[in-house]
Amino acid sequence: MSVSSKSSSKLLKKSASESLLSREEALSPQISSWSTSLFECQSFILSHFSLLCSDKERVFHVYDFISEVKNHRNVALYCSMKSSQTQTATQEKQQPPKVKVPQHALKRTVDKFTRDYEAIIGIETHIQLSTLTKAFCSCPYNYGSQPNTSICPICMGLPGALPVLNSKVIEFVVKLGLAHNCKLSLNSKFDRKQYFYPDLPKGYQISQFDIPIATGGYIDLDIPLEFGGGHRKFGITRVHMEEDAGKLLHSGNGAQVDLNRAGVPLLEIVSEPDMRTGIEAAEYAAELQRVVRYLGISNGNMQEGSLRCDVNVSIRPIGQPEFGTKVEIKNLNSFSSINRAIDFEISRQAQLHSQGQGDHIVQETRLWEEGAQKTIMMRKKEGLSDYRYFPEPDLPEVILTQEYVDSVHNSLPELPEMKRRRYENMGLSMQDVLFLANDMNVAEYFDATLSSGADLKLAANWIMGDIAAYMKNEKLSINEIKLTPKELGELIASIKGGTISGKIGKEILFELLAKGGTVKGLIEEKDLVQINDPVEIGKMIDKVISENPKQFEQYRGGKTKLQGFFAGQVR
Amino acid sequence: MAMGSSRALLILSNFKFKPTVSFSSSSSSSKSFPSFIRNNFRTRNFSAETSSSLQPPDLPRLAETARISLAPNEVEEFAPKIRQVVGWFGQLQAVDLDNVEPAIRADTEGDNLREDVPETFENKEALIASVPSYKEPYIKVPKVLNKE
């Protein structure tokens, strides 16, 4: 098995999607060998089809999956990794081996699963808000501070200390609710959720129970072409405000507590169970991250725990209205782990069903193990926890006025979905649209370049190509490069107008990226103006010929290799 | 679980309402309650029989959720007292609310918000000193993992 080259990956990618699309028909019982080989293909994909992200999670990584049917018994799999310019692969650089599986058992699994079952996925996301202070006290919060330095009687839950709500929390939740098309409760309240655990010294978490501040919204997103493309709309059940708990470090015979994080504001976003695949779930999380970053309400950083996803997965026979038993998965620290954990869990449940052990699927919490690439049992859910919610007596009702909501609405930035539709309508390809709209700063840079009059497609290509490559190499964000959007527009215009060649343009670009300055200044300074006047060029050629009579004679005598010499002299 | 219309009853959402059971043992044990409770009993003059009543609490379970250990004799001692409190809240059920606008909170003053301006709590030594077990820079607690 060989690895396909980059150049052939596009072609092969097409065959992969075709063979996946035809999976249904290929799995007819008569052609059993097909289903076996296609299952290999599927389990390969389940374990390796990944949304990889850079450490900043700005841009997704893409594996292209290619299958090529050699004959009816074997499906050879090829894989190439295509990385776009600003990305860093974080995992799985090696080529995964072909999946070896006992054929009969897995054939049954995939037969039954693909024909009869569908997966139902819902996600609970916690977003840590980037307020300067905690939710109910004025303690500053900075990730990574010395443990137990940002604490006070309120967040430590000492007797008599009273919480006072941070006004930014209200502003941020209204922004998020509106961005997700939610209905806002103009009157809501906080409730106490009782539980005993040392990360929460009060013995309860201040949360919202029966009247969440926002309900009934949705989120729009576009699936990247590499994963089949298409637009999706996923429902948002509710958004509510609550406080974070402290951090626990478990050791052999005890635990250590850091209360810096206790009381930091969180928004919990509960989705409708609308997702069907790991890719859809990962894209949902990625869109949430984009939205909170566009809104400036959270850094959305998964590694730091500023965006935490717990997913619920169940499978059920197609056509059955009731959901199957759902399993919760925790410890998902990247979009790729969301994707892979879900696909692992779907195949685990499908396998149990196919072996007549559907009743072995129990309501439990499982942990995703990144190292082993599998989920393991964490704890069984024994009935609903008794949180004994009751209204928080120390906090007044939360009252929003329609005027306030309207003013926040008017202050919302252009959101990722609006940007994507706008770029799409301008005529950019979906691949360009997704790249440019992924990072708000890149999108703003692109917009600024366009408003300086630059050509749409050329601006997109420069930003996605050489500029993105430079940013990646130098580990810079687009706000840190010295090239201004105006000068990029100037550069594009200079090349398009013929003042300088594309080659010179690239040289100037890297100079501008590193040192700044203006295109005009650099052209003059380096005397780089492209000479377009044929008379002027003719004069230069005459001069070179007259200065090199010996070489000229040799050339005329048949030594045509000297052409390069003359071209070099003219330049 | 049946929910009463009174918000206050949510506090005791552990307890099931059972209209058929009534409390009648109030007079004998009310002495052990703080005076304000007894006063309320007297001045309001609500009769336990006329209000809907609460099922007596399962005291061992109540203690467990509050992480309090009770000896059997303590359970015996506390049960009637707790029943008293529950009965008192149960009387709220008798209040006629037909002409009262529903409210999600008792107070209606609304927001009392603060600006997002950091302030460092200065007396950290006192905070740390009140921690039962502390080893720089962490608060130490007993083992919690794999206990439940």
Contacts between the chains, C-beta under 8 A, distances in Angstrom:
chain1	res1	chain2	res2	distance
A	131	B	116	5.1
A	132	B	116	5.1
A	132	B	117	7.1
A	132	B	118	5.3
A	133	B	116	5.4
A	133	B	117	6.9
A	133	B	118	5.1
A	133	B	119	7.7
A	138	B	114	7.0
A	138	B	117	6.6
A	138	B	118	6.0
A	138	B	119	3.9
A	139	B	118	7.3
A	139	B	119	7.7
A	139	B	120	7.4
A	139	B	121	6.6
A	140	B	118	3.6
A	140	B	120	6.8
A	146	B	137	5.8
A	147	B	137	4.2
A	147	B	138	5.7
A	148	B	128	7.2
A	148	B	137	5.5
A	148	B	138	6.8
A	148	B	139	6.5
A	149	B	124	7.4
A	149	B	137	7.7
A	150	B	120	7.8
A	151	B	121	6.9
A	151	B	124	7.1
A	151	B	127	6.0
A	152	B	121	3.5
A	152	B	127	7.3
A	153	B	121	7.2
A	153	B	127	7.0
A	156	B	127	6.2
A	158	B	127	7.7
A	158	B	130	7.2
A	164	B	112	6.4
A	164	B	113	7.3
A	164	B	114	4.8
A	165	B	111	7.5
A	165	B	112	7.5
A	165	B	113	5.4
A	165	B	114	7.1
A	166	B	113	7.2
A	166	B	114	6.2
A	166	B	115	8.0
A	166	B	116	5.3
A	167	B	113	4.0
A	167	B	114	6.6
A	167	B	115	6.2
A	167	B	116	6.6
A	168	B	116	4.0
A	170	B	111	7.9
A	170	B	113	6.8
A	187	B	104	5.9
A	188	B	104	7.3
A	189	B	104	5.2
A	189	B	105	5.3
A	194	B	65	7.5
A	196	B	67	5.5
A	197	B	144	6.7
A	198	B	139	7.7
A	198	B	141	4.1
A	198	B	144	6.1
A	211	B	104	6.1
A	248	B	144	7.2
A	249	B	138	7.1
A	250	B	143	7.8
A	250	B	144	7.4
A	250	B	145	4.8
A	253	B	143	5.8
A	254	B	140	5.9
A	254	B	141	6.4
A	254	B	142	5.8
A	254	B	143	5.3
A	255	B	140	7.7
A	255	B	141	5.1
A	255	B	142	7.5
A	255	B	143	6.4
A	255	B	144	5.5
A	255	B	145	7.1
A	256	B	135	7.8
A	256	B	138	3.6
A	256	B	139	7.0
A	256	B	140	6.2
A	256	B	141	7.7
A	257	B	138	6.1
A	257	B	139	4.1
A	257	B	140	7.6
A	257	B	141	5.8
A	258	B	137	7.5
A	258	B	138	6.2
A	258	B	139	7.7
A	259	B	139	6.9
A	379	B	148	7.3
A	386	B	14	7.7
A	386	B	65	6.7
A	388	B	13	6.0
A	388	B	14	6.4
A	388	B	65	6.9
A	389	B	10	7.4
A	389	B	13	7.5
A	390	B	10	4.6
A	390	B	11	4.9
A	390	B	13	6.9
A	391	B	7	6.5
A	391	B	10	6.8
A	391	B	104	7.6
A	391	B	105	6.3
A	396	B	105	6.6
A	396	B	107	5.6
A	396	B	109	5.9
A	396	B	110	5.9
A	396	B	111	6.4
A	396	B	112	5.6
A	397	B	104	6.0
A	397	B	105	4.2
A	397	B	107	7.1
A	397	B	108	7.0
A	397	B	110	5.8
A	397	B	111	7.8
A	398	B	111	6.7
A	399	B	110	4.1
A	399	B	111	5.5
